[in-house]
Amino acid sequence: MNASYDVVIVGGAVIGSAVAYYLTANPDFNGSVLLVERDPTYAKASTALSSSGIRTQFSNPVNVKVSQYGYQVIRDFGEMMEVEGDRPDLNFHPGGYLFLAATESQARTLTENHAVQIACGADVELLSRDKLAEYFPHLRVDDIALASYGHSGEGWFNNTGMMYGFRAKARAQGATFVKDDVIGIGREGDRVTTVTLASGTQVNAGHVVNASGPRAALTARMAGLDIPVEPRKRTTFVFDCARTPEGTASINGGRLPLMIDPSGLYCRPEGKFFLTGCPPVDDTVVDWDDFEPRYSEFEEIIWPTLAERSQSFEAVKVINQWAGQYAYNTLDHNMVVGRHPQVANFVFANGFTGHGLQQGPAAGRGVSELIIHGGFRTLDLSEVGYERIVENRPFLEKAVI
C-alpha cells in the first residue's frame, strides 16, 4: 500500500465515501485519496441503521439548502454514480414529512420554521386542523393546533444504496479503500502529518478528514483535538397493523407521509409495514459498542401514542427492531463541517445528529472544496464550521427528530 496520501479519510460510511467521491470527481484535484474503514460490512454504521429520510423542514436556511442539494443528488444519483453501465437506484419514496404541533409554542415554532423554508424555496404548506383532517382522514386531530407538510423534495430512500454508490464511484475514480483501524494520528505543531493503522502501516497524510460518525471524538483526540460529539442510541421498530391506513390520504396518490407527532415520535410506511421510533426518555451517552434495542419503548411509549393518534394503529404487532447511534452534537445538534482553526489540515465532517444521510452530499462536496480550493465554492457552510465549537457559540437547529 502507498504509504503517502494527499488526503486520508477516517471512516468509510456515507460521509467519508461522499468526501472521497467529490474529491476524485473534481478536475481541479489530482491528488491521492485513502479511505480507512474499520468494518466494511457496515453492520453497525449509523448509515446502515438509519431510517433514511430527507426533508427540507429545518429551522435555519443552511440546513434547508443542504437538504435541497441532497434531494438533487438523490434524483440524479443513477447518472452521477454510473460505473461501467451500472446505475444505482435509490428507490426514492416521495412521502413528505408531516410535523404536528399541539401547543402554542410548537405551533409558533412551525410557523417560524415555515417562513425560513419558504424563503429558501421549499415546497412546504402549513395546515390548519381542518385541512390536516382533509388530507389525512385517518388521524385524530382534535388536539392539533397546526401542522406542516412537505409536498415535494421530501421522502425516504435506500440508505446503503447511497453509501455504496458513492463508494463504488470514488473507487472507480481512483480512491483507495482499506479495511483497517486508525489507532494514532501524528502531529507536528499546527499540522497533522501521519496516520497510524492497526495493521502497523504508517501513512503520511497531507490532510486528514474526520468522518468517524459517533466515534468522532476518539479520532479527534488522537490528534490532540476535541469535538462535542457522542453516541446516543436510537431504537427503530417495524410493525404490522390489522387495518392499514395506507391509501387513505387525499393527496400524494393516497401515500402516507412520515409523521412526527407532537411527542417527538415518528412513523412512516415501510413497504406493507410501518417504521417508527421515539426520543428516549433518558437520552444519555452510550458506549460506542452498545447496540442493544430499548425494547420497552414500543409498548410503553410508541404504541399508546400511535393508538391515540389513529384507530388504524390500535391493533399492531412488532415484526422487527434494531438500535443505531446518532453522532450527537451536544453543543447545538448541528453538523460540524470545516477545518480546525489551529490545525488547518485536519478537517471535521461530524456531529450530524441523525441527519447524515440527507446532509452527506453537501457535506462531502463542502469538505472537498475546502481541501481543493481552500474555501467553500458552492454552498457556504461556514456557519456550521468548527470555529463555533472553540467559541462555545451554538448554532441551534430546532427541528431535530
C-alpha positions in Angstrom: 0.0 0.0 0.0 1.2 3.5 -0.8 2.4 5.0 2.5 1.8 8.6 1.4 -1.6 10.1 0.5 -2.7 13.7 -0.1 -6.0 13.0 1.8 -6.7 10.3 4.4 -10.3 9.9 5.4 -11.1 8.2 8.7 -14.5 6.5 8.3 -16.0 5.0 5.2 -19.8 5.2 5.6 -21.8 7.7 3.7 -19.9 10.9 4.9 -16.4 9.5 4.2 -17.5 7.9 0.9 -19.1 11.2 -0.2 -15.9 13.1 0.6 -13.9 10.6 -1.4 -16.3 10.9 -4.3 -16.3 14.7 -4.5 -12.6 14.9 -4.2 -11.9 12.4 -7.0 -14.7 13.8 -9.2 -13.3 17.4 -9.2 -11.0 18.0 -12.2 -9.0 20.5 -10.1 -7.9 17.7 -7.8 -5.1 15.5 -8.9 -4.0 14.1 -5.5 -4.4 10.7 -3.9 -7.2 9.6 -1.5 -7.1 6.9 1.1 -10.3 6.0 3.0 -9.8 3.8 6.1 -12.9 1.9 7.3 -12.7 -0.4 10.4 -15.7 -2.5 9.4 -16.6 -2.6 5.7 -19.7 -4.7 6.4 -21.1 -1.5 7.9 -23.2 -3.7 10.2 -23.1 -1.1 13.0 -22.7 2.0 10.9 -25.2 4.9 11.5 -25.8 4.9 7.8 -26.9 1.3 7.6 -29.1 1.6 10.7 -30.9 4.8 9.9 -34.4 5.4 8.7 -33.0 7.1 5.6 -35.3 10.2 5.3 -34.7 13.5 3.7 -36.6 16.7 4.4 -36.4 20.5 3.9 -38.3 21.3 7.1 -35.5 22.7 9.2 -35.2 25.8 11.2 -32.2 27.5 9.7 -31.5 28.3 6.0 -28.2 26.4 5.7 -29.9 23.1 6.7 -32.8 23.7 4.3 -30.3 24.3 1.4 -28.2 21.3 2.4 -31.2 19.0 2.1 -32.4 20.7 -1.2 -29.0 19.8 -2.7 -29.3 16.3 -1.1 -32.6 15.8 -2.9 -31.0 16.9 -6.2 -28.3 14.2 -5.7 -30.9 11.6 -4.9 -32.9 12.5 -8.0 -29.8 12.3 -10.3 -27.9 9.6 -8.4 -28.0 6.9 -11.1 -26.4 9.2 -13.6 -23.9 10.7 -11.2 -22.7 7.3 -9.8 -22.8 5.2 -13.0 -19.9 2.8 -13.2 -19.5 0.6 -16.3 -23.1 1.0 -17.2 -24.4 0.2 -13.7 -26.7 3.0 -12.5 -27.7 2.6 -8.8 -31.3 3.3 -8.0 -32.1 4.7 -4.5 -35.7 3.8 -4.7 -36.9 7.2 -3.5 -40.4 7.3 -1.9 -41.8 10.8 -2.2 -43.9 10.6 1.0 -43.1 14.0 2.5 -42.8 14.9 6.2 -45.8 15.9 8.4 -45.0 17.8 11.6 -47.8 18.1 14.1 -48.0 20.8 16.8 -50.3 20.6 19.8 -49.2 23.6 21.9 -48.9 27.3 21.1 -45.2 27.1 21.5 -44.9 24.2 19.0 -47.3 26.0 16.5 -45.2 29.1 16.8 -42.0 27.1 16.1 -43.6 25.5 13.0 -44.7 29.0 11.8 -41.2 30.4 12.3 -39.6 27.4 10.6 -42.0 27.6 7.7 -41.0 31.2 7.0 -37.4 30.1 6.7 -38.3 27.2 4.5 -40.4 29.3 2.1 -37.7 31.9 1.8 -35.4 29.1 0.6 -37.9 27.9 -2.0 -39.0 24.8 -0.1 -42.4 23.3 -1.1 -43.9 23.3 2.4 -47.5 24.1 3.5 -48.9 25.0 6.9 -52.1 23.1 7.6 -55.0 24.1 9.8 -56.7 21.3 11.8 -59.5 21.1 9.2 -57.0 20.9 6.3 -55.0 18.3 8.1 -58.1 16.2 8.6 -59.0 16.6 5.0 -55.5 15.5 3.8 -55.1 12.6 6.2 -58.5 11.5 7.4 -57.2 8.5 9.4 -55.6 10.8 12.0 -57.3 12.0 15.2 -56.6 15.7 15.2 -58.7 17.3 18.0 -55.6 18.2 19.9 -53.6 19.6 17.0 -53.1 23.4 16.7 -51.2 23.4 13.4 -49.3 21.1 11.1 -46.6 21.4 8.4 -46.4 19.2 5.3 -43.7 19.0 2.7 -45.3 18.5 -0.7 -42.1 17.7 -2.6 -38.4 17.3 -2.1 -39.0 15.1 0.9 -39.3 11.3 1.5 -37.2 8.3 2.2 -34.7 6.2 0.2 -32.2 3.4 0.1 -29.6 4.2 2.8 -26.9 1.7 2.0 -27.5 2.3 -1.7 -26.4 5.9 -1.3 -23.3 4.9 0.6 -22.3 2.1 -1.8 -23.0 4.3 -4.8 -20.5 7.0 -3.5 -18.0 4.3 -2.6 -18.1 2.5 -5.9 -17.8 5.7 -7.9 -15.0 7.0 -5.8 -13.0 3.8 -6.2 -13.6 3.9 -10.0 -12.2 7.5 -9.9 -9.1 6.4 -8.2 -9.7 6.5 -4.4 -8.2 3.7 -2.3 -10.3 1.9 0.3 -8.8 -0.2 3.0 -10.1 -2.3 5.9 -8.2 -1.2 8.9 -8.5 0.8 12.1 -6.8 4.2 12.8 -5.0 4.0 16.1 -2.9 7.1 16.0 -2.6 10.5 14.3 0.8 12.1 14.3 1.1 15.9 14.6 3.9 18.4 14.3 2.8 21.8 15.7 -0.1 23.1 13.7 -0.3 20.2 11.2 -1.2 16.6 11.3 1.4 14.6 9.5 0.8 10.8 9.8 -2.0 8.3 10.4 -1.0 5.0 12.1 -3.1 1.9 11.3 -3.7 -1.1 13.5 -2.0 -3.3 10.8 1.2 -1.5 11.5 1.2 0.8 8.5 2.1 4.4 9.0 0.7 6.7 6.3 2.0 10.2 5.6 -1.0 12.5 5.2 -1.4 15.9 3.6 -4.9 16.3 5.0 -6.9 14.1 7.5 -10.7 14.1 7.3 -12.6 13.0 10.4 -15.7 11.2 9.2 -15.9 8.8 12.1 -19.6 9.1 13.0 -20.3 8.5 16.7 -16.6 7.9 17.2 -15.6 11.4 16.0 -14.3 12.4 19.4 -12.0 9.4 19.6 -10.5 10.3 16.2 -10.1 14.0 17.1 -8.3 13.1 20.4 -5.7 11.1 18.5 -4.6 14.5 17.0 -4.8 16.3 20.4 -8.1 17.9 19.4 -11.7 17.6 20.6 -15.3 17.8 19.3 -18.5 17.6 21.4 -19.9 14.6 19.6 -21.0 11.4 21.4 -23.0 8.3 20.7 -26.7 8.5 21.5 -28.8 5.3 21.0 -32.0 5.3 19.0 -34.2 2.2 18.6 -36.2 1.6 15.4 -39.2 -0.7 15.2 -41.1 -2.2 12.2 -44.7 -3.1 12.9 -47.7 -4.5 11.1 -51.3 -3.4 11.8 -54.6 -5.2 11.4 -56.1 -2.3 9.4 -53.6 -0.3 7.4 -54.3 3.4 6.8 -52.2 3.3 3.7 -54.1 4.7 0.7 -56.4 6.9 2.8 -54.6 10.2 2.2 -56.4 12.6 -0.2 -53.1 13.8 -1.7 -49.9 12.3 -3.0 -51.7 9.4 -4.6 -53.0 8.3 -1.2 -49.5 7.7 0.2 -48.9 8.5 3.8 -46.1 10.8 4.9 -43.5 10.5 7.6 -45.5 11.8 10.6 -43.8 13.5 13.5 -46.2 13.5 16.5 -46.1 16.4 19.0 -44.5 14.0 21.4 -41.5 13.6 19.1 -42.5 10.1 17.9 -42.2 9.5 14.2 -43.9 6.9 12.0 -43.8 6.2 8.2 -44.8 3.4 5.8 -42.2 0.8 5.1 -43.4 -1.4 2.3 -46.6 -3.1 3.6 -45.5 -2.4 7.2 -44.6 0.8 9.2 -41.4 2.0 10.7 -41.3 4.0 13.9 -39.2 5.4 16.7 -39.2 7.9 19.5 -36.8 10.0 21.6 -35.6 8.1 24.6 -36.9 9.2 28.0 -33.3 9.1 29.3 -31.2 10.3 26.3 -27.7 9.9 27.6 -24.4 9.0 26.1 -23.9 5.2 25.5 -20.9 3.0 24.8 -19.6 3.0 21.2 -20.4 -0.7 21.0 -23.9 -0.5 22.6 -26.5 -1.5 20.0 -29.0 -3.3 22.3 -32.5 -2.1 21.4 -34.6 -0.5 24.0 -37.5 -3.0 23.6 -39.8 -1.4 26.2 -40.1 1.8 24.2 -42.7 0.3 21.8 -45.1 -0.9 24.5 -44.6 2.0 26.9 -44.4 5.0 24.6 -44.9 4.3 20.9 -48.0 2.0 20.7 -50.1 4.1 23.2 -49.2 7.3 21.3 -50.0 5.8 17.9 -53.2 4.3 19.1 -54.4 7.6 20.3 -53.4 9.3 17.0 -55.2 6.8 14.7 -57.7 4.0 15.1 -55.7 2.1 12.4 -52.8 1.7 14.9 -54.8 0.3 17.8 -54.1 -3.4 16.7 -50.4 -3.7 15.8 -47.6 -6.3 16.0 -43.9 -5.7 16.1 -42.0 -7.7 13.5 -38.5 -6.3 13.8 -36.4 -3.9 15.8 -32.8 -2.6 15.9 -30.7 0.1 17.5 -28.4 2.5 15.9 -26.5 5.5 17.1 -26.7 9.2 16.4 -23.4 11.1 16.2 -24.9 13.6 18.6 -23.5 17.1 18.7 -24.1 18.2 22.3 -23.5 21.8 21.6 -26.3 22.6 19.1 -27.4 19.4 17.3 -25.9 20.6 14.1 -23.3 19.2 11.8 -19.7 20.4 12.1 -18.0 20.8 8.6 -14.8 22.7 8.5 -11.1 22.9 9.3 -9.7 23.2 12.8 -8.6 26.8 13.1 -5.2 25.9 14.6 -4.6 22.6 12.7 -5.7 23.6 9.3 -5.1 20.3 7.5 -7.4 18.4 10.0 -11.0 18.7 8.6 -14.1 17.8 10.5 -17.3 16.2 9.0 -19.1 15.2 12.2 -22.0 15.7 14.5 -24.8 15.2 12.1 -27.2 14.1 14.9 -29.3 11.8 12.8 -29.2 13.8 9.5 -26.0 12.3 8.0 -27.6 10.6 5.0 -29.5 13.6 3.8 -26.7 16.0 4.6 -23.9 13.7 3.3 -23.8 15.0 -0.3 -23.5 18.7 0.7 -21.0 17.9 3.4 -18.9 15.7 1.1 -18.9 18.4 -1.5 -18.1 21.1 1.0 -15.1 19.2 2.5 -13.7 18.6 -0.9 -13.9 22.3 -1.7 -12.1 23.2 1.5 -9.3 20.9 0.6 -9.0 21.7 -3.1 -9.8 25.4 -3.1 -9.2 26.5 0.5 -12.9 27.6 0.9 -16.5 26.8 0.0 -17.3 27.4 -3.7 -21.0 26.3 -3.9 -23.0 26.3 -0.7 -21.4 28.3 2.1 -21.2 26.1 5.2 -19.1 28.4 7.3 -22.0 28.8 9.8 -21.5 25.1 10.7 -17.7 25.3 10.9 -15.6 24.3 13.8 -14.9 27.9 15.0 -18.3 27.9 16.9 -17.1 24.9 18.9 -14.0 26.8 20.1 -16.1 29.9 20.9 -18.9 27.8 22.6 -21.3 29.6 20.2 -24.3 27.3 19.5 -25.8 27.4 16.0 -29.1 25.8 17.0 -31.3 23.6 14.9 -34.8 23.3 16.4 -36.2 20.7 14.1 -34.3 17.6 15.3 -36.2 14.3 15.3 
